[in-house]
Amino acid sequence: MVNGINFITDEKGKQIGIILDLQTFKRNNVQASEVLNSLSGLQDLIDQAGPDGKKDNNWDAAKKKLNSMKS
């Protein structure tokens, strides 16, 4: 793992963000290709991001949504 890549997690430990510390990269003479290689699994992280479950799709939810659209 390259120094300067930090993952942000939520309270459940799920990765929800990435911080790239450019100053650390510069200080450690890290090349962009090294960073890109370290982020090779980025698409998997993106695919796993987002809410844990789907919202309920029922009549009560639809009524609430319609009422909020009226306002």
All heavy atoms as TSV, in Angstrom:
chain	resi	resn	atom	element	x	y	z
A	1	MET	N	N	0.852	-1.180	0.000
A	1	MET	CA	C	0.000	0.000	0.000
A	1	MET	C	C	0.893	1.237	0.000
A	1	MET	O	O	1.915	1.275	0.664
A	1	MET	CB	C	-0.924	-0.021	1.220
A	1	MET	CG	C	-1.877	1.155	1.341
A	1	MET	SD	S	-2.968	1.471	-0.046
A	1	MET	CE	C	-4.121	0.136	0.096
A	2	VAL	N	N	0.494	2.235	-0.719
A	2	VAL	CA	C	1.241	3.482	-0.833
A	2	VAL	C	C	0.865	4.412	0.318
A	2	VAL	O	O	-0.313	4.588	0.626
A	2	VAL	CB	C	0.909	4.164	-2.188
A	2	VAL	CG1	C	1.520	5.541	-2.273
A	2	VAL	CG2	C	1.370	3.302	-3.351
A	3	ASN	N	N	1.885	4.978	0.986
A	3	ASN	CA	C	1.617	5.993	2.009
A	3	ASN	C	C	0.953	7.186	1.344
A	3	ASN	O	O	1.386	7.628	0.280
A	3	ASN	CB	C	2.914	6.464	2.680
A	3	ASN	CG	C	3.352	5.561	3.791
A	3	ASN	OD1	O	2.572	4.759	4.291
A	3	ASN	ND2	N	4.592	5.679	4.177
A	4	GLY	N	N	-0.099	7.706	1.978
A	4	GLY	CA	C	-0.805	8.854	1.442
A	4	GLY	C	C	-2.176	8.505	0.902
A	4	GLY	O	O	-2.918	9.387	0.487
A	5	ILE	N	N	-2.525	7.223	0.903
A	5	ILE	CA	C	-3.873	6.796	0.512
A	5	ILE	C	C	-4.572	6.368	1.792
A	5	ILE	O	O	-4.143	5.437	2.467
A	5	ILE	CB	C	-3.860	5.634	-0.492
A	5	ILE	CG1	C	-3.144	6.051	-1.777
A	5	ILE	CG2	C	-5.283	5.170	-0.792
A	5	ILE	CD1	C	-2.993	4.935	-2.787
A	6	ASN	N	N	-5.638	7.079	2.135
A	6	ASN	CA	C	-6.379	6.794	3.356
A	6	ASN	C	C	-7.847	6.550	3.023
A	6	ASN	O	O	-8.437	7.297	2.240
A	6	ASN	CB	C	-6.262	7.967	4.333
A	6	ASN	CG	C	-4.831	8.201	4.734
A	6	ASN	OD1	O	-4.250	7.396	5.426
A	6	ASN	ND2	N	-4.256	9.299	4.264
A	7	PHE	N	N	-8.402	5.524	3.613
A	7	PHE	CA	C	-9.797	5.183	3.383
A	7	PHE	C	C	-10.644	5.696	4.545
A	7	PHE	O	O	-10.261	5.561	5.706
A	7	PHE	CB	C	-9.962	3.670	3.235
A	7	PHE	CG	C	-9.313	3.132	1.992
A	7	PHE	CD1	C	-8.017	2.660	2.017
A	7	PHE	CD2	C	-9.997	3.129	0.788
A	7	PHE	CE1	C	-7.408	2.182	0.886
A	7	PHE	CE2	C	-9.397	2.651	-0.365
A	7	PHE	CZ	C	-8.094	2.182	-0.317
A	8	ILE	N	N	-11.778	6.258	4.225
A	8	ILE	CA	C	-12.747	6.729	5.214
A	8	ILE	C	C	-13.808	5.644	5.345
A	8	ILE	O	O	-14.310	5.134	4.344
A	8	ILE	CB	C	-13.393	8.052	4.768
A	8	ILE	CG1	C	-12.321	9.113	4.567
A	8	ILE	CG2	C	-14.438	8.509	5.778
A	8	ILE	CD1	C	-12.841	10.365	3.899
A	9	THR	N	N	-14.146	5.317	6.590
A	9	THR	CA	C	-15.170	4.303	6.831
A	9	THR	C	C	-16.310	4.898	7.649
A	9	THR	O	O	-16.135	5.877	8.368
A	9	THR	CB	C	-14.584	3.096	7.591
A	9	THR	OG1	O	-14.050	3.541	8.827
A	9	THR	CG2	C	-13.497	2.405	6.779
A	10	ASP	N	N	-17.478	4.285	7.510
A	10	ASP	CA	C	-18.608	4.695	8.338
A	10	ASP	C	C	-18.551	3.942	9.658
A	10	ASP	O	O	-17.605	3.198	9.928
A	10	ASP	CB	C	-19.944	4.494	7.600
A	10	ASP	CG	C	-20.257	3.035	7.281
A	10	ASP	OD1	O	-19.542	2.126	7.770
A	10	ASP	OD2	O	-21.215	2.789	6.536
A	11	GLU	N	N	-19.580	4.135	10.489
A	11	GLU	CA	C	-19.591	3.507	11.807
A	11	GLU	C	C	-19.647	1.982	11.744
A	11	GLU	O	O	-19.323	1.298	12.702
A	11	GLU	CB	C	-20.744	4.054	12.659
A	11	GLU	CG	C	-22.117	3.811	12.102
A	11	GLU	CD	C	-22.556	4.822	11.048
A	11	GLU	OE1	O	-21.866	5.825	10.825
A	11	GLU	OE2	O	-23.603	4.601	10.428
A	12	LYS	N	N	-20.039	1.433	10.589
A	12	LYS	CA	C	-20.102	-0.020	10.429
A	12	LYS	C	C	-18.820	-0.586	9.833
A	12	LYS	O	O	-18.705	-1.786	9.613
A	12	LYS	CB	C	-21.280	-0.391	9.533
A	12	LYS	CG	C	-22.629	-0.029	10.120
A	12	LYS	CD	C	-23.743	-0.379	9.163
A	12	LYS	CE	C	-25.083	0.066	9.722
A	12	LYS	NZ	N	-26.166	-0.183	8.767
A	13	GLY	N	N	-17.856	0.291	9.518
A	13	GLY	CA	C	-16.598	-0.154	8.939
A	13	GLY	C	C	-16.605	-0.236	7.422
A	13	GLY	O	O	-15.630	-0.674	6.818
A	14	LYS	N	N	-17.706	0.179	6.799
A	14	LYS	CA	C	-17.811	0.148	5.339
A	14	LYS	C	C	-17.034	1.325	4.756
A	14	LYS	O	O	-17.169	2.456	5.208
A	14	LYS	CB	C	-19.282	0.230	4.933
A	14	LYS	CG	C	-19.519	0.115	3.458
A	14	LYS	CD	C	-21.000	0.100	3.155
A	14	LYS	CE	C	-21.225	0.009	1.673
A	14	LYS	NZ	N	-22.657	0.024	1.350
A	15	GLN	N	N	-16.195	1.055	3.753
A	15	GLN	CA	C	-15.418	2.114	3.128
A	15	GLN	C	C	-16.328	3.007	2.305
A	15	GLN	O	O	-17.049	2.538	1.426
A	15	GLN	CB	C	-14.312	1.526	2.256
A	15	GLN	CG	C	-13.261	0.816	3.078
A	15	GLN	CD	C	-12.149	0.230	2.244
A	15	GLN	OE1	O	-12.313	-0.019	1.072
A	15	GLN	NE2	N	-11.025	-0.022	2.869
A	16	ILE	N	N	-16.284	4.317	2.632
A	16	ILE	CA	C	-17.171	5.258	1.953
A	16	ILE	C	C	-16.425	6.401	1.268
A	16	ILE	O	O	-17.040	7.210	0.587
A	16	ILE	CB	C	-18.208	5.851	2.934
A	16	ILE	CG1	C	-17.518	6.564	4.083
A	16	ILE	CG2	C	-19.140	4.763	3.448
A	16	ILE	CD1	C	-18.456	7.370	4.955
A	17	GLY	N	N	-15.120	6.455	1.438
A	17	GLY	CA	C	-14.367	7.534	0.815
A	17	GLY	C	C	-12.882	7.244	0.803
A	17	GLY	O	O	-12.391	6.360	1.505
A	18	ILE	N	N	-12.178	8.026	-0.021
A	18	ILE	CA	C	-10.736	7.894	-0.133
A	18	ILE	C	C	-10.125	9.291	-0.084
A	18	ILE	O	O	-10.614	10.209	-0.742
A	18	ILE	CB	C	-10.326	7.226	-1.459
A	18	ILE	CG1	C	-10.943	5.841	-1.586
A	18	ILE	CG2	C	-8.809	7.152	-1.592
A	18	ILE	CD1	C	-10.738	5.207	-2.945
A	19	ILE	N	N	-9.060	9.423	0.691
A	19	ILE	CA	C	-8.303	10.671	0.719
A	19	ILE	C	C	-6.937	10.385	0.103
A	19	ILE	O	O	-6.251	9.448	0.509
A	19	ILE	CB	C	-8.119	11.202	2.153
A	19	ILE	CG1	C	-9.467	11.565	2.749
A	19	ILE	CG2	C	-7.170	12.397	2.163
A	19	ILE	CD1	C	-9.399	11.989	4.197
A	20	LEU	N	N	-6.570	11.190	-0.891
A	20	LEU	CA	C	-5.249	11.097	-1.494
A	20	LEU	C	C	-4.448	12.294	-1.009
A	20	LEU	O	O	-4.768	13.434	-1.335
A	20	LEU	CB	C	-5.351	11.106	-3.024
A	20	LEU	CG	C	-6.211	10.000	-3.646
A	20	LEU	CD1	C	-6.295	10.194	-5.144
A	20	LEU	CD2	C	-5.655	8.639	-3.303
A	21	ASP	N	N	-3.408	12.031	-0.228
A	21	ASP	CA	C	-2.593	13.092	0.355
A	21	ASP	C	C	-1.446	13.413	-0.596
A	21	ASP	O	O	-0.404	12.752	-0.611
A	21	ASP	CB	C	-2.076	12.641	1.722
A	21	ASP	CG	C	-1.349	13.742	2.463
A	21	ASP	OD1	O	-0.925	14.724	1.835
A	21	ASP	OD2	O	-1.207	13.599	3.693
A	22	LEU	N	N	-1.636	14.445	-1.407
A	22	LEU	CA	C	-0.661	14.793	-2.428
A	22	LEU	C	C	0.669	15.235	-1.833
A	22	LEU	O	O	1.732	14.962	-2.403
A	22	LEU	CB	C	-1.242	15.892	-3.336
A	22	LEU	CG	C	-2.555	15.527	-4.031
A	22	LEU	CD1	C	-3.054	16.705	-4.852
A	22	LEU	CD2	C	-2.401	14.285	-4.878
A	23	GLN	N	N	0.640	15.888	-0.687
A	23	GLN	CA	C	1.884	16.314	-0.046
A	23	GLN	C	C	2.713	15.107	0.393
A	23	GLN	O	O	3.937	15.112	0.266
A	23	GLN	CB	C	1.599	17.229	1.135
A	23	GLN	CG	C	1.046	18.572	0.708
A	23	GLN	CD	C	0.747	19.479	1.890
A	23	GLN	OE1	O	0.646	19.021	3.020
A	23	GLN	NE2	N	0.600	20.761	1.598
A	24	THR	N	N	2.053	14.073	0.897
A	24	THR	CA	C	2.765	12.848	1.279
A	24	THR	C	C	3.362	12.189	0.042
A	24	THR	O	O	4.499	11.707	0.077
A	24	THR	CB	C	1.827	11.872	2.017
A	24	THR	OG1	O	1.358	12.499	3.204
A	24	THR	CG2	C	2.525	10.576	2.376
A	25	PHE	N	N	2.610	12.159	-1.047
A	25	PHE	CA	C	3.135	11.592	-2.289
A	25	PHE	C	C	4.396	12.336	-2.721
A	25	PHE	O	O	5.402	11.730	-3.079
A	25	PHE	CB	C	2.104	11.664	-3.420
A	25	PHE	CG	C	0.878	10.819	-3.206
A	25	PHE	CD1	C	-0.287	11.120	-3.885
A	25	PHE	CD2	C	0.864	9.724	-2.361
A	25	PHE	CE1	C	-1.427	10.362	-3.725
A	25	PHE	CE2	C	-0.275	8.957	-2.188
A	25	PHE	CZ	C	-1.420	9.276	-2.881
A	26	LYS	N	N	4.336	13.659	-2.674
A	26	LYS	CA	C	5.478	14.468	-3.094
A	26	LYS	C	C	6.667	14.234	-2.162
A	26	LYS	O	O	7.795	14.035	-2.617
A	26	LYS	CB	C	5.098	15.946	-3.118
A	26	LYS	CG	C	6.186	16.835	-3.650
A	26	LYS	CD	C	5.719	18.266	-3.776
A	26	LYS	CE	C	6.815	19.134	-4.373
A	26	LYS	NZ	N	6.357	20.517	-4.533
A	27	ARG	N	N	6.422	14.248	-0.857
A	27	ARG	CA	C	7.476	14.068	0.135
A	27	ARG	C	C	8.157	12.700	-0.029
A	27	ARG	O	O	9.363	12.570	0.121
A	27	ARG	CB	C	6.898	14.226	1.537
A	27	ARG	CG	C	7.893	14.195	2.655
A	27	ARG	CD	C	7.304	14.521	4.040
A	27	ARG	NE	N	6.003	13.949	4.318
A	27	ARG	CZ	C	4.849	14.650	4.369
A	27	ARG	NH1	N	4.837	15.950	4.157
A	27	ARG	NH2	N	3.707	14.047	4.640
A	28	ASN	N	N	7.382	11.668	-0.348
A	28	ASN	CA	C	7.909	10.305	-0.489
A	28	ASN	C	C	8.280	9.957	-1.929
A	28	ASN	O	O	8.585	8.804	-2.229
A	28	ASN	CB	C	6.905	9.288	0.041
A	28	ASN	CG	C	6.696	9.411	1.531
A	28	ASN	OD1	O	7.589	9.823	2.257
A	28	ASN	ND2	N	5.507	9.074	1.999
A	29	ASN	N	N	8.203	10.952	-2.823
A	29	ASN	CA	C	8.539	10.768	-4.231
A	29	ASN	C	C	7.737	9.621	-4.865
A	29	ASN	O	O	8.275	8.773	-5.578
A	29	ASN	CB	C	10.037	10.539	-4.404
A	29	ASN	CG	C	10.492	10.793	-5.819
A	29	ASN	OD1	O	9.876	11.577	-6.540
A	29	ASN	ND2	N	11.563	10.131	-6.221
A	30	VAL	N	N	6.444	9.592	-4.579
A	30	VAL	CA	C	5.547	8.562	-5.107
A	30	VAL	C	C	5.111	8.966	-6.513
A	30	VAL	O	O	4.723	10.116	-6.755
A	30	VAL	CB	C	4.311	8.394	-4.189
A	30	VAL	CG1	C	3.316	7.431	-4.793
A	30	VAL	CG2	C	4.742	7.932	-2.808
A	31	GLN	N	N	5.191	8.037	-7.426
A	31	GLN	CA	C	4.790	8.277	-8.810
A	31	GLN	C	C	3.295	7.978	-8.976
A	31	GLN	O	O	2.737	7.129	-8.277
A	31	GLN	CB	C	5.600	7.381	-9.758
A	31	GLN	CG	C	7.092	7.629	-9.688
A	31	GLN	CD	C	7.444	9.041	-10.100
A	31	GLN	OE1	O	7.030	9.511	-11.157
A	31	GLN	NE2	N	8.208	9.736	-9.269
A	32	ALA	N	N	2.683	8.663	-9.938
A	32	ALA	CA	C	1.257	8.474	-10.197
A	32	ALA	C	C	0.939	7.019	-10.529
A	32	ALA	O	O	-0.106	6.489	-10.125
A	32	ALA	CB	C	0.796	9.382	-11.336
A	33	SER	N	N	1.824	6.350	-11.223
A	33	SER	CA	C	1.589	4.948	-11.581
A	33	SER	C	C	1.481	4.063	-10.340
A	33	SER	O	O	0.686	3.117	-10.317
A	33	SER	CB	C	2.692	4.432	-12.505
A	33	SER	OG	O	3.957	4.545	-11.878
A	34	GLU	N	N	2.239	4.374	-9.290
A	34	GLU	CA	C	2.150	3.621	-8.037
A	34	GLU	C	C	0.787	3.818	-7.381
A	34	GLU	O	O	0.194	2.875	-6.849
A	34	GLU	CB	C	3.242	4.056	-7.061
A	34	GLU	CG	C	4.653	3.742	-7.496
A	34	GLU	CD	C	5.665	4.295	-6.517
A	34	GLU	OE1	O	5.719	3.794	-5.375
A	34	GLU	OE2	O	6.386	5.241	-6.896
A	35	VAL	N	N	0.301	5.068	-7.408
A	35	VAL	CA	C	-1.014	5.370	-6.833
A	35	VAL	C	C	-2.091	4.624	-7.602
A	35	VAL	O	O	-2.983	3.990	-7.013
A	35	VAL	CB	C	-1.282	6.888	-6.831
A	35	VAL	CG1	C	-2.691	7.184	-6.349
A	35	VAL	CG2	C	-0.251	7.618	-5.991
A	36	LEU	N	N	-2.022	4.679	-8.921
A	36	LEU	CA	C	-3.020	3.996	-9.747
A	36	LEU	C	C	-2.991	2.488	-9.526
A	36	LEU	O	O	-4.045	1.848	-9.462
A	36	LEU	CB	C	-2.803	4.333	-11.219
A	36	LEU	CG	C	-3.062	5.796	-11.591
A	36	LEU	CD1	C	-2.688	6.055	-13.037
A	36	LEU	CD2	C	-4.507	6.176	-11.328
A	37	ASN	N	N	-1.812	1.917	-9.381
A	37	ASN	CA	C	-1.718	0.476	-9.096
A	37	ASN	C	C	-2.339	0.140	-7.750
A	37	ASN	O	O	-3.000	-0.884	-7.593
A	37	ASN	CB	C	-0.264	0.009	-9.129
A	37	ASN	CG	C	0.279	-0.099	-10.532
A	37	ASN	OD1	O	-0.461	-0.233	-11.493
A	37	ASN	ND2	N	1.592	-0.023	-10.659
A	38	SER	N	N	-2.140	1.012	-6.765
A	38	SER	CA	C	-2.723	0.778	-5.436
A	38	SER	C	C	-4.240	0.891	-5.449
A	38	SER	O	O	-4.914	0.322	-4.598
A	38	SER	CB	C	-2.148	1.772	-4.427
A	38	SER	OG	O	-0.791	1.513	-4.216
A	39	LEU	N	N	-4.766	1.636	-6.403
A	39	LEU	CA	C	-6.215	1.813	-6.506
A	39	LEU	C	C	-6.825	0.905	-7.577
A	39	LEU	O	O	-7.899	1.191	-8.102
A	39	LEU	CB	C	-6.544	3.278	-6.808
A	39	LEU	CG	C	-6.183	4.269	-5.708
A	39	LEU	CD1	C	-6.419	5.693	-6.180
A	39	LEU	CD2	C	-6.972	3.986	-4.451
A	40	SER	N	N	-6.163	-0.198	-7.870
A	40	SER	CA	C	-6.650	-1.094	-8.927
A	40	SER	C	C	-8.031	-1.679	-8.612
A	40	SER	O	O	-8.778	-2.012	-9.519
A	40	SER	CB	C	-5.648	-2.217	-9.176
A	40	SER	OG	O	-5.498	-3.010	-8.018
A	41	GLY	N	N	-8.388	-1.773	-7.332
A	41	GLY	CA	C	-9.701	-2.298	-6.952
A	41	GLY	C	C	-10.744	-1.215	-6.767
A	41	GLY	O	O	-11.791	-1.450	-6.165
A	42	LEU	N	N	-10.484	-0.028	-7.307
A	42	LEU	CA	C	-11.378	1.108	-7.107
A	42	LEU	C	C	-12.787	0.845	-7.633
A	42	LEU	O	O	-13.763	1.217	-6.991
A	42	LEU	CB	C	-10.796	2.359	-7.763
A	42	LEU	CG	C	-11.567	3.655	-7.604
A	42	LEU	CD1	C	-11.758	4.003	-6.129
A	42	LEU	CD2	C	-10.862	4.789	-8.324
A	43	GLN	N	N	-12.916	0.182	-8.764
A	43	GLN	CA	C	-14.245	-0.076	-9.315
A	43	GLN	C	C	-15.078	-0.926	-8.362
A	43	GLN	O	O	-16.266	-0.682	-8.185
A	43	GLN	CB	C	-14.161	-0.752	-10.681
A	43	GLN	CG	C	-15.512	-0.879	-11.365
A	43	GLN	CD	C	-16.171	0.472	-11.619
A	43	GLN	OE1	O	-15.582	1.345	-12.234
A	43	GLN	NE2	N	-17.392	0.641	-11.151
A	44	ASP	N	N	-14.457	-1.887	-7.710
A	44	ASP	CA	C	-15.179	-2.705	-6.725
A	44	ASP	C	C	-15.663	-1.843	-5.567
A	44	ASP	O	O	-16.791	-2.008	-5.084
A	44	ASP	CB	C	-14.298	-3.830	-6.192
A	44	ASP	CG	C	-14.025	-4.896	-7.235
A	44	ASP	OD1	O	-14.847	-5.051	-8.165
A	44	ASP	OD2	O	-12.986	-5.571	-7.121
A	45	LEU	N	N	-14.810	-0.913	-5.103
A	45	LEU	CA	C	-15.211	-0.015	-4.018
A	45	LEU	C	C	-16.377	0.865	-4.440
A	45	LEU	O	O	-17.304	1.098	-3.659
A	45	LEU	CB	C	-14.029	0.849	-3.581
A	45	LEU	CG	C	-12.866	0.118	-2.915
A	45	LEU	CD1	C	-11.708	1.077	-2.665
A	45	LEU	CD2	C	-13.308	-0.529	-1.622
A	46	ILE	N	N	-16.324	1.363	-5.671
A	46	ILE	CA	C	-17.418	2.203	-6.181
A	46	ILE	C	C	-18.708	1.399	-6.257
A	46	ILE	O	O	-19.775	1.872	-5.856
A	46	ILE	CB	C	-17.051	2.785	-7.561
A	46	ILE	CG1	C	-15.901	3.781	-7.417
A	46	ILE	CG2	C	-18.266	3.430	-8.218
A	46	ILE	CD1	C	-15.292	4.230	-8.734
A	47	ASP	N	N	-18.614	0.183	-6.770
A	47	ASP	CA	C	-19.807	-0.664	-6.904
A	47	ASP	C	C	-20.433	-0.995	-5.557
A	47	ASP	O	O	-21.646	-1.141	-5.445
A	47	ASP	CB	C	-19.463	-1.962	-7.642
A	47	ASP	CG	C	-19.101	-1.720	-9.103
A	47	ASP	OD1	O	-19.411	-0.628	-9.632
A	47	ASP	OD2	O	-18.478	-2.613	-9.705
A	48	GLN	N	N	-19.602	-1.095	-4.502
A	48	GLN	CA	C	-20.101	-1.442	-3.178
A	48	GLN	C	C	-20.591	-0.230	-2.393
A	48	GLN	O	O	-21.212	-0.384	-1.349
A	48	GLN	CB	C	-18.999	-2.142	-2.377
A	48	GLN	CG	C	-18.603	-3.474	-2.941
A	48	GLN	CD	C	-17.364	-4.034	-2.265
A	48	GLN	OE1	O	-16.914	-3.536	-1.253
A	48	GLN	NE2	N	-16.803	-5.089	-2.844
A	49	ALA	N	N	-20.309	0.971	-2.896
A	49	ALA	CA	C	-20.696	2.191	-2.180
A	49	ALA	C	C	-22.202	2.408	-2.281
A	49	ALA	O	O	-22.875	1.844	-3.133
A	49	ALA	CB	C	-19.964	3.386	-2.769
A	50	GLY	N	N	-22.703	3.222	-1.400
A	50	GLY	CA	C	-24.121	3.560	-1.424
A	50	GLY	C	C	-24.850	2.987	-0.244
A	50	GLY	O	O	-24.272	2.333	0.624
A	51	PRO	N	N	-26.140	3.232	-0.215
A	51	PRO	CA	C	-26.951	2.757	0.913
A	51	PRO	C	C	-26.923	1.238	1.025
A	51	PRO	O	O	-26.726	0.530	0.044
A	51	PRO	CB	C	-28.367	3.240	0.586
A	51	PRO	CG	C	-28.262	4.107	-0.604
A	51	PRO	CD	C	-26.915	3.932	-1.203
A	52	ASP	N	N	-27.133	0.759	2.256
A	52	ASP	CA	C	-27.098	-0.682	2.505
A	52	ASP	C	C	-28.248	-1.432	1.852
A	52	ASP	O	O	-28.079	-2.528	1.379
A	52	ASP	CB	C	-27.108	-0.967	4.006
A	52	ASP	CG	C	-25.777	-0.614	4.640
A	52	ASP	OD1	O	-24.753	-0.638	3.940
A	52	ASP	OD2	O	-25.768	-0.313	5.840
A	53	GLY	N	N	-29.411	-0.855	1.863
A	53	GLY	CA	C	-30.561	-1.552	1.321
A	53	GLY	C	C	-31.417	-0.648	0.467
A	53	GLY	O	O	-31.239	0.559	0.419
A	54	LYS	N	N	-32.338	-1.273	-0.228
A	54	LYS	CA	C	-33.265	-0.498	-1.053
A	54	LYS	C	C	-34.372	0.059	-0.174
A	54	LYS	O	O	-34.742	-0.528	0.839
A	54	LYS	CB	C	-33.873	-1.386	-2.141
A	54	LYS	CG	C	-32.879	-1.833	-3.175
A	54	LYS	CD	C	-33.579	-2.611	-4.266
A	54	LYS	CE	C	-32.585	-2.985	-5.345
A	54	LYS	NZ	N	-33.236	-3.680	-6.457
A	55	LYS	N	N	-34.887	1.197	-0.597
A	55	LYS	CA	C	-36.014	1.770	0.128
A	55	LYS	C	C	-37.261	0.943	-0.151
A	55	LYS	O	O	-37.381	0.321	-1.204
A	55	LYS	CB	C	-36.254	3.209	-0.325
A	55	LYS	CG	C	-35.164	4.155	0.094
A	55	LYS	CD	C	-35.506	5.563	-0.293
A	55	LYS	CE	C	-34.430	6.514	0.176
A	55	LYS	NZ	N	-34.718	7.893	-0.194
A	56	ASP	N	N	-38.174	0.975	0.809
A	56	ASP	CA	C	-39.433	0.265	0.616
A	56	ASP	C	C	-40.177	0.860	-0.559
A	56	ASP	O	O	-40.254	2.073	-0.728
A	56	ASP	CB	C	-40.307	0.366	1.870
A	56	ASP	CG	C	-39.743	-0.449	3.021
A	56	ASP	OD1	O	-38.994	-1.402	2.737
A	56	ASP	OD2	O	-40.059	-0.128	4.172
A	57	ASN	N	N	-40.720	-0.009	-1.367
A	57	ASN	CA	C	-41.492	0.417	-2.532
A	57	ASN	C	C	-42.924	-0.052	-2.326
A	57	ASN	O	O	-43.378	-0.997	-2.938
A	57	ASN	CB	C	-40.893	-0.206	-3.795
A	57	ASN	CG	C	-40.871	0.761	-4.936
A	57	ASN	OD1	O	-41.269	1.910	-4.801
A	57	ASN	ND2	N	-40.393	0.295	-6.080
A	58	ASN	N	N	-43.616	0.637	-1.426
A	58	ASN	CA	C	-44.978	0.231	-1.137
A	58	ASN	C	C	-45.907	1.427	-1.270
A	58	ASN	O	O	-45.487	2.539	-1.564
A	58	ASN	CB	C	-45.070	-0.409	0.254
A	58	ASN	CG	C	-44.572	0.527	1.343
A	58	ASN	OD1	O	-44.743	1.736	1.271
A	58	ASN	ND2	N	-43.965	-0.042	2.368
A	59	TRP	N	N	-47.179	1.212	-1.055
A	59	TRP	CA	C	-48.179	2.250	-1.245
A	59	TRP	C	C	-47.974	3.433	-0.298
A	59	TRP	O	O	-48.094	4.584	-0.695
A	59	TRP	CB	C	-49.588	1.669	-1.086
A	59	TRP	CG	C	-50.668	2.676	-1.266
A	59	TRP	CD1	C	-51.626	2.997	-0.363
A	59	TRP	CD2	C	-50.906	3.497	-2.404
A	59	TRP	NE1	N	-52.438	3.970	-0.866
A	59	TRP	CE2	C	-52.015	4.307	-2.133
A	59	TRP	CE3	C	-50.288	3.643	-3.634
A	59	TRP	CZ2	C	-52.535	5.240	-3.020
A	59	TRP	CZ3	C	-50.795	4.573	-4.533
A	59	TRP	CH2	C	-51.900	5.359	-4.222
A	60	ASP	N	N	-47.642	3.172	0.955
A	60	ASP	CA	C	-47.418	4.263	1.913
A	60	ASP	C	C	-46.242	5.137	1.496
A	60	ASP	O	O	-46.305	6.360	1.584
A	60	ASP	CB	C	-47.179	3.704	3.318
A	60	ASP	CG	C	-48.443	3.120	3.925
A	60	ASP	OD1	O	-49.542	3.631	3.609
A	60	ASP	OD2	O	-48.325	2.162	4.712
A	61	ALA	N	N	-45.183	4.522	1.020
A	61	ALA	CA	C	-44.021	5.292	0.559
A	61	ALA	C	C	-44.390	6.125	-0.664
A	61	ALA	O	O	-43.966	7.280	-0.788
A	61	ALA	CB	C	-42.862	4.360	0.245
A	62	ALA	N	N	-45.193	5.560	-1.558
A	62	ALA	CA	C	-45.614	6.282	-2.755
A	62	ALA	C	C	-46.491	7.482	-2.385
A	62	ALA	O	O	-46.343	8.572	-2.962
A	62	ALA	CB	C	-46.365	5.348	-3.695
A	63	LYS	N	N	-47.392	7.311	-1.415
A	63	LYS	CA	C	-48.245	8.425	-0.981
A	63	LYS	C	C	-47.408	9.550	-0.385
A	63	LYS	O	O	-47.638	10.721	-0.669
A	63	LYS	CB	C	-49.275	7.946	0.044
A	63	LYS	CG	C	-50.415	7.141	-0.564
A	63	LYS	CD	C	-51.549	6.928	0.419
A	63	LYS	CE	C	-51.153	5.978	1.515
A	63	LYS	NZ	N	-52.274	5.592	2.391
A	64	LYS	N	N	-46.424	9.196	0.436
A	64	LYS	CA	C	-45.557	10.215	1.029
A	64	LYS	C	C	-44.805	10.975	-0.052
A	64	LYS	O	O	-44.671	12.206	0.006
A	64	LYS	CB	C	-44.578	9.573	2.003
A	64	LYS	CG	C	-45.192	9.139	3.296
A	64	LYS	CD	C	-44.165	8.516	4.215
A	64	LYS	CE	C	-44.807	7.970	5.471
A	64	LYS	NZ	N	-43.826	7.299	6.333
A	65	LYS	N	N	-44.326	10.257	-1.036
A	65	LYS	CA	C	-43.578	10.908	-2.112
A	65	LYS	C	C	-44.490	11.832	-2.907
A	65	LYS	O	O	-44.107	12.958	-3.242
A	65	LYS	CB	C	-42.946	9.858	-3.028
A	65	LYS	CG	C	-42.017	10.439	-4.058
A	65	LYS	CD	C	-41.255	9.370	-4.775
A	65	LYS	CE	C	-40.271	9.993	-5.739
A	65	LYS	NZ	N	-39.425	8.986	-6.387
A	66	LEU	N	N	-45.701	11.395	-3.188
A	66	LEU	CA	C	-46.651	12.233	-3.933
A	66	LEU	C	C	-47.019	13.468	-3.127
A	66	LEU	O	O	-47.097	14.574	-3.675
A	66	LEU	CB	C	-47.916	11.432	-4.280
A	66	LEU	CG	C	-47.759	10.406	-5.394
A	66	LEU	CD1	C	-49.015	9.554	-5.494
A	66	LEU	CD2	C	-47.483	11.093	-6.711
A	67	ASN	N	N	-47.231	13.303	-1.826
A	67	ASN	CA	C	-47.557	14.459	-0.976
A	67	ASN	C	C	-46.426	15.461	-0.918
A	67	ASN	O	O	-46.645	16.663	-0.905
A	67	ASN	CB	C	-47.947	14.000	0.437
A	67	ASN	CG	C	-49.340	13.418	0.472
A	67	ASN	OD1	O	-50.176	13.752	-0.340
A	67	ASN	ND2	N	-49.572	12.515	1.424
A	68	SER	N	N	-45.197	14.963	-0.895
A	68	SER	CA	C	-44.055	15.880	-0.850
A	68	SER	C	C	-43.888	16.616	-2.169
A	68	SER	O	O	-43.385	17.737	-2.202
A	68	SER	CB	C	-42.777	15.129	-0.483
A	68	SER	OG	O	-42.386	14.287	-1.544
A	69	MET	N	N	-44.331	16.026	-3.251
A	69	MET	CA	C	-44.229	16.677	-4.559
A	69	MET	C	C	-45.265	17.796	-4.701
A	69	MET	O	O	-45.049	18.744	-5.429
A	69	MET	CB	C	-44.404	15.639	-5.679
A	69	MET	CG	C	-43.264	14.648	-5.755
A	69	MET	SD	S	-43.554	13.297	-6.885
A	69	MET	CE	C	-43.435	14.137	-8.456
A	70	LYS	N	N	-46.368	17.699	-3.974
A	70	LYS	CA	C	-47.407	18.727	-4.015
A	70	LYS	C	C	-46.915	20.025	-3.382
A	70	LYS	O	O	-47.259	21.097	-3.818
A	70	LYS	CB	C	-48.659	18.265	-3.277
A	70	LYS	CG	C	-49.442	17.207	-3.992
A	70	LYS	CD	C	-50.670	16.849	-3.170
A	70	LYS	CE	C	-51.451	15.718	-3.768
A	70	LYS	NZ	N	-52.607	15.361	-2.928
A	71	SER	N	N	-46.134	19.899	-2.335
A	71	SER	CA	C	-45.697	21.057	-1.557
A	71	SER	C	C	-44.703	21.895	-2.302
A	71	SER	O	O	-43.991	21.598	-3.123
A	71	SER	CB	C	-45.058	20.620	-0.248
A	71	SER	OG	O	-45.981	19.831	0.471
